[in-house]
């Protein structure tokens, strides 16, 4: 069943409210139907830990956190896997530049990440697995791809031939009729261009330089390329199939299609039916970059006196798949809205009226959860969900000021808002 993005009705399947979201794979808003009823396997792209994450990266990680928390709010059991990319071209080059080992470089960044997700109330995934922890699985996958004819050697490196995989580029919507006839190979893990590399992509780097981290393997001494690392991590921790894959919009350009091609060529099965991608966070209308000098980190905002709750709220107060722009003026407006909301909630929770509530209160209490679920179930629209409960809370607040809400109903409000905040993590946190 497909639903229009502006349809807010919540239907019921398997005793859960329907959760509809835009599926990057089918290019439609669809009702989520898990493979195994209550149990959900979710893979969320984590950081490349050669550099510190900025607030744009955290927008993606928080959207993935909200997704997990809302699925759990609906009653699902979520097993969430996040990767740490701790070996790739950029990590090796950065470590050389700093005069330290790749292991030292990535440990420092990993420690910062763990500290900052705690600050931002991002739930630690069930598994966080480093690329270097699953090299054996990557070797097993690449060996199988060689055996099945999807991969081949070229000058001791191993490449994947996308023309061998039926449906290559289906996530992005790539037109394979435009694939070049001439054999082209792309050897680097990452390229700075924002266009498709129309050619074969690398799976295994041979060790030309013994200063690189290298592994002895039946397929040759080397290290797994970036696009072979996620499949190794997934097979190691979740198996050949998952329910949901997520990441930033950048991953829709090649990386996630590479993952699909590798996983499905290896296993012979469909890998993942649902894909969600969070869009960019811009700063003053421009994409963050070192060259522009406009990268913002969590510590930059903390130094200016903003709280972690206010930072999290700003980053969730939007629809995840839309571009978002950071300005300090906009940040201050969202901060003001959150603080006004928290102030109203705190007042509503004061018990000072043993009498019965007014007749309007029951309807408003019912509206709190229903409006939240309607908007969250409509492609995880946190902004609309928050705005809807804000309006309801304001009505309750005005009734409370008139002495028209009982202590019993104050307790009900507390329970409902606490449950909602299990997802949002911005109301009762510091």
N, C-alpha and C positions, 0 to 999 in steps of 0.2 A: 504493500500500500504506500502510495506517495502522498505527501501533504504539502500544500502550498506553504511558503515560508510565513505567510501572515495568518495562518490558521492556528488558533491558540487552544483548541479543544484538546483535552487529555482523555484518550480512550483507554480501555483496560485490556491487557493481554497478560495471561499467566499471573493474574492478581496484581500486576504492577501497572502504574500509570504509564501510558506510552511515552517514549522518549524519541523525539524526531530530530534529526540533524542532517545537515548537508554532507553527503557522502562524496568525497573527492573522486572516488573510483567511478561511480555511476553518474556523477554530475547532477544528482537529484537530492531533494530532501526526502528522507526515508524514515520509516519507523524501525527502530533498532530491535533486532531479534537475535539474541545470543545463540551460539552454537549449542551450548549445554545448559539451558534453562537458567539456573541461578548463578552458575560459575562463569566468570568472565576473565579471559586472559587479555591483557592490554600491554602493548609495547609502545613506550614513549621515548622519542629521541632525546638523549641527554646531551651534555656539553662535550665539546672537544676541549680537553683540560690542559691545553698548552697556553691558554690565556684566561684571564678572569672574566666571568660572565658580566655583561652590562644589563641595564634595566630592560632592554628589548629582549634579551635572552630570557630574563625572568618573566616577562609577559607570557612567553610560550610555556615555561615550566609551571606557572600558576594556572594557566588555562587547562593544562593537563591535570593538575591537582584538583581543580574545580570539577572537571569531568569525572575523575575517580570518586570524589566525595559525593557528587550528585547521584552517580550509579549506586553507591552504598546507601545514600538517603532513600533510594527507591527499593532497597532490599537486596541488591545483588552482592555477591562476594567477589571482590576484584583482586586478582593477582596481577600486580603491575611490575613490569620490568623496565629499567632504564639503563642505557649503556653509558659508559665513560670511554670516549675515544682517547686512548692514551698513547697511541702510536700512529703517526701519519707524517707526511712530508713536512707540514708546517711545524709540528711538534719537534721533529728532528732538527729543522733549521733554527727554530727559536732556542732550543737547548744549546746548539753550537754557538749561537750569537752570545748567549749569556755565559758560556763557558762552564756549563753544568751538564749532568746527564739528563736524559729524557725522564728517567724515573724520578729524579729530584725535582725537575720542573713540574711534572704532573702531580706529584704528591702535594706540593704547595698549593696548587690550584684546586685540587680535590678537597683539601682541608678548608679552603675559603668557601667552596660551594656548600659543603656540609654545614658550616656555620651559618651561612646566609639563608639556606632553606629553613633552618630552625627559626631564624629571625622573622621570616615571612610566613611562618605557619604552613609551609608546604610539607605535606605528609611524606615521610621518607618512603620511597617505593619498596615493595616487597623484596625486590632484588635490584641492587646496583652492581653491574658487572663490568669490569674493565676489559678492553679488547685483548690485552696481553694475558688475561686469565683463560681465554677460550681459543687460543691459537690451535690447539689440537682439533677442535671442532671445525675451525675454518679450513684446516688442512684436509680433514675428512670430506668436507663439502666440495672443495676444489678438486680433490682426487676423483670424486664421483662425477663432477662436471667434465673432467678430462675423459673419463671412461665412457660417458654418454655422448661425447662429441660436441658439447656446448662450449668447451674451453680448449685452448691449444697453447703450445709453447712458441715463443718468439724470442730468440736470443736469451734464453734461460728464464725470462719472465713468462708469466701465464696470463692470457687474455681471454675475455668472454666475447663470443660472437653473437650479438643481439639478433642477427638474421636467422639464427637457428631456433630462437624461442618464439613460438607463435603467440602473437598478442603483445609483443614488446612495445612499451610506451603507452600502455592502456590507461594508466593512472593519469598521466599528463594529457593524453589525447594526441600522441605523436603520429604524424602522417608518415608511415613507413614507405610510401611510394617515392618519397623524396630522399630516401637513403642513398648515399653515394655508391656507385658501382665499384669505384676504386677502394682497395683495402686501406683504411686509416686506423691508426692505433693511438690511444690516449694513455700515456704512461703515468702521469701524476695522479695523486689522490684527489687534489682539489684544483679547480681552475677559477680564476676571478671573473671570467666572462659570464654574462647572464643569458647565454644561448646554449642550445643543445650541442654537445659534442657528438656529432653524427659519425660514429665509428666504434670500434671495439674498445672495451674498457678493461683496465688492469685488475687482476685478482690477486696476483702474487708477485712481489718484488724480489728479484734475485739480489744477493748481497754483493754489490759492486764495491762497497766501502765497508770494511770491517768495523768502522766506528759506529755504524748503524746497529740498532738492536736486531739480531738475526737469530733464526731458529733452524736447527738441522731437521730436515723432513724428507720423507720418501720422494716428494715432488721437487726437491732441491733446497739448498740452503737459502733462506730468505725470510720475508715477513709478509703477513697478509695485508693486502691493500684495504683502504677504508671501506669500500663497498662490499668486501667479503667479511668484514669484521662483525657487522650487525647480524647477518645470518648465523655466524658462528655463535654469537651471544644468545640469539633467539632459540636456536636448536638446543643449546646447552641448558637453558633455563625453562623454556616453555614448550619445546617440541616443534613440530612442523606447521602447526596451525595456531592462529590467534584470532580473537574476535575484533579487536580494534587496534589500529596503528595511528599514532599522532606525531606531529612535529611542526616545525615552522614552515612557512610557505616556501622558503628556499629549497626545502627538501623535495618539493614537487618537481623541481627541475633536475632530472636524472637520478638523484640518489635513491629515492623511494621506488622508482621504476627498476633501478638496478637490483634493489633488494627483492622485489617481486620476482624478477626474472631468475635470480639465483635460487631463491627459496623454492619456486615452483619447478624449475628445471631439476633441482636436486631431489625433491620429494615426489614429484609427479602429481601433487595435490594442489588445490586452491589454497593459498596462504592466508589471506585476510579479506573478509568481505566489506569492512568499514574503515575508511580513512578520513581523518580530520586534520586540517591544517590551520594553524594560527597565523594571522597576518603580521606585517611589520609594525613596529613602533618607531615613529619618526620623532625627531627633536626639532622644534621650531620649523616644521615642514620639510626637514631634510633627513635623509637616511644617515644613521650614525656611522662615522668612520674616523680613523686616526687622522687622515689627511685633513678632514674638515675640523678636527679638534672639538667635536660635539658629542663625544661618548660620555654617557652618564652612568655612574656605578651606584650601587646601593649606598655605599659609604658617603658619596657626595651629597645625597639627600639627607642622610642621618646627620651629617656635619652641619647642614643648614637648619637643623632642628625639627625635621619632620619625623614622625614616628613610623615604625615598621607597619603598624595597622593602616596608617594613612597611605603608605607606599603600596601595600597590597591592594587596598581599596581602589586606588587610582588605576592600577594595572588590570583589575577585573571589571571596572566600571565601563564596559563596552561590550560589543559582540565580538567574540574571539576571531572570527574570520574576516573582519573588516580592518582596514588600516586605522591606526590610531596615532594621534599627534600629541606629543608632550610639550607643554609650555608651563612655566611656573604660574601664570595666571590661571590656566585651566586646572592645574594641580590644586591651587588654593581654593578654587570653587568646589571641587569634589571633596576636599578636606572639610570645608564648611558644611557641606551637605551631610557627610558622614557624622560629624560631631553634633549636628542638630538632631540627627536620627538617634544617636546614642543617648543624648540628653533626654529625648522624649521617652525612650525605652526605660531609662533609669527612673523617670518620674512615674511611668505606668506600673512599675514593679513595687512601688511603695504601697504598703498595706495600711490603709487608714479608713476603710469603709466596710463595716460588717453587713451593711444592708444589701438588698438585691440590686442588680444592675438594671439599667434602662432596657427597653425592648430592642433597641437597635444593636446592642452589643453582641448578641449571639450571631447575628448575620455578619458583623464585622470580623468576629473571631473566625468564622468559617472561611471568610474571604482571604484571610492572611495566608493560609496554606494553599488554597486553591489558586490564587493569583500567582503565587510563587512557582507552583508546579506548572501552571500553564505557560509561563514565560520561559522557565528553565527547560521545559519539555519541547519548546519551540526553538531548536537549534542553540540551546545553551545560552540564551540571551540574558546575561547577568544584569545588564543595565536596566532592561525593562522589568526584570524580576524585582530588583531593588526598588525601582521607582514605584512599582505597584504596591509593595508592602509599605513603602514610605507614606503613600497617600492614606492607606488604611490605618497605619499607626498614628498619623496626624489626626484622623477622625477620632480614634480612641483616646488620644491625648487630650483633645478638647472636651470630650465627655468626662474624662477623669478630672479635669480641672473644675468641672461643674458638680463633682461628687456623684457621678452617675455610673461608676464602675465599682463593682464589689471586690473585696479581697480575694474571693474565690476566683473571679474572672481575671484578676491580676496574676494569679498563679497559672491560669490557663495561658495567658499571654506569654508569661515567662517560659513555659514549656514549649510553646510553638516557636517562639523566637530563638530559643536555645537550639531547637532541632534545625531550623533554617541556618543558624550560624555554624552548625556542624559542617555545612557546605561552604558558606562565605568566609568564615573565620575573620570577621572584622568588627563584630559587635561586642563580644565579651572578652576579647583579647586586648592586650596592651598595645 
